[in-house]
């Protein structure tokens, strides 16, 4: 834990912003291979909170924290419990489950979808897009079809 905290606080040596990496033909080139230069910026290729370092990250996080207060998060608990129970009910008759596929993956997507007001009939598409995000943000070669969903 101590090492992880040290890395997270060491902005001189570690970054989440690929554009801040100096040089060419190194890791920066690998990152650039995944982005179509003609494509407009998206949440995942632009300057979102996921890809900026302090002080910008702290500023954006501060804006979000005003919406996600402890009281608001506690108010979500009963509905999140219902969603968790629904996922378990779906697999109970099978007598087994894949914890990630059947529970850990869909639960946060379902919670976020509900928080954003995504209609139930559109949630399957949210799952497709979430899968693309999970498979499209890493270094190296992207899986085919990921870019169109990002």
C-alpha positions in Angstrom: 0.0 0.0 0.0 2.8 2.4 0.9 4.4 1.9 -2.6 1.1 2.5 -4.3 0.5 5.7 -2.5 4.0 6.8 -3.2 3.5 6.2 -7.0 0.1 8.0 -7.0 1.7 11.1 -5.4 4.9 11.1 -7.5 3.8 13.3 -10.4 7.4 13.9 -11.5 7.9 10.2 -12.5 4.4 8.8 -13.1 1.5 10.1 -15.2 -1.9 9.2 -16.6 -1.6 11.8 -19.4 0.0 10.2 -22.5 0.5 13.6 -24.1 3.0 14.5 -21.3 5.4 11.7 -22.2 8.5 13.1 -24.0 10.2 11.5 -26.9 9.1 9.6 -30.0 9.1 6.0 -31.0 8.8 4.9 -27.4 5.7 4.3 -25.3 4.2 7.5 -26.6 4.2 6.0 -30.1 2.5 2.9 -28.8 -0.2 5.0 -27.2 -0.7 7.0 -30.4 -1.2 3.7 -32.4 -4.5 3.2 -30.7 -6.0 6.7 -31.6 -7.2 7.7 -35.0 -5.7 11.2 -35.4 -8.7 12.3 -37.6 -11.3 11.2 -35.1 -12.8 13.9 -32.8 -11.8 13.7 -29.2 -14.0 11.5 -27.0 -14.2 11.0 -23.2 -11.4 8.4 -23.6 -9.1 10.3 -26.0 -9.6 13.8 -24.8 -8.7 15.5 -21.5 -11.1 13.7 -19.2 -10.6 13.3 -15.5 -9.2 9.8 -16.2 -6.3 11.1 -18.3 -5.1 14.3 -16.5 -2.7 14.7 -13.7 -2.8 17.2 -10.8 -3.7 20.0 -10.5 -6.4 19.4 -13.2 -7.4 16.0 -11.8 -7.9 17.4 -8.3 -10.0 20.3 -9.7 -12.3 18.0 -11.7 -12.5 15.5 -8.8 -13.6 18.4 -6.5 -16.4 19.3 -8.8 -17.7 15.7 -8.8 -17.4 15.3 -5.1 -20.0 18.1 -4.7 -22.5 15.8 -6.4 -21.5 12.6 -4.7 -21.9 13.5 -1.1 -22.0 10.8 1.6 -25.7 11.5 2.2 -26.5 11.0 -1.5 -24.4 7.8 -1.7 -26.2 6.4 1.4 -29.6 7.2 -0.2 -28.7 4.9 -3.1 -28.1 1.9 -0.8 -31.7 0.4 -0.8 -31.9 0.5 -4.6 -28.4 -0.9 -5.1 -29.3 -3.7 -2.7 -32.4 -4.5 -4.9 -30.2 -4.5 -8.0 -27.7 -6.8 -6.3 -30.5 -9.2 -5.2 -32.0 -9.2 -8.7 -28.6 -10.3 -10.2 -28.4 -13.1 -7.6 -32.0 -14.2 -8.2 -31.2 -14.6 -11.9 -28.6 -17.3 -11.3 -30.0 -18.9 -8.1 -31.9 -21.6 -10.0 -28.7 -22.6 -11.9 -27.0 -23.4 -8.6 -23.8 -21.7 -9.7 -22.6 -18.4 -11.1 -19.6 -16.7 -12.7 -19.0 -14.0 -10.1 -17.5 -11.5 -12.5 -19.8 -12.1 -15.5 -23.0 -12.5 -13.5 -22.5 -10.0 -10.7 -19.3 -7.9 -10.4 -19.4 -6.7 -14.0 -23.2 -5.9 -14.4 -23.8 -4.4 -10.9 -21.8 -1.1 -11.3 -23.0 -0.7 -14.9 -26.6 -1.1 -13.7 -26.1 1.3 -10.8 -24.5 4.0 -13.0 -27.2 3.5 -15.7 -29.9 4.1 -13.1 -28.1 7.1 -11.7 -28.0 8.6 -15.2 -31.6 7.7 -16.0 -30.8 5.3 -18.8 -34.0 3.6 -19.8 -34.1 -0.2 -19.2 -34.4 -0.9 -22.9 -31.1 0.9 -23.6 -29.0 -0.8 -20.9 -27.9 -3.7 -23.1 -26.1 -1.1 -25.3 -24.5 0.4 -22.2 -23.1 -3.1 -21.4 -21.7 -3.3 -25.0 -20.0 0.1 -24.6 -18.7 -0.7 -21.2 -17.1 -3.8 -22.6 -15.5 -1.7 -25.3 -14.1 0.6 -22.6 -12.7 -2.2 -20.6 -11.0 -3.7 -23.6 -10.0 -0.4 -25.3 -8.1 1.6 -22.7 -5.0 -0.6 -22.4 -1.7 -0.3 -24.0 -0.9 -2.2 -27.2 -3.2 -3.5 -29.9 -6.9 -2.9 -29.5 -9.3 -5.8 -30.0 -11.2 -5.5 -33.4 -14.4 -3.5 -33.1 -13.5 -1.7 -29.9 -12.9 1.7 -31.5 -16.4 2.0 -33.0 -17.9 1.6 -29.6 -15.6 4.0 -27.9 
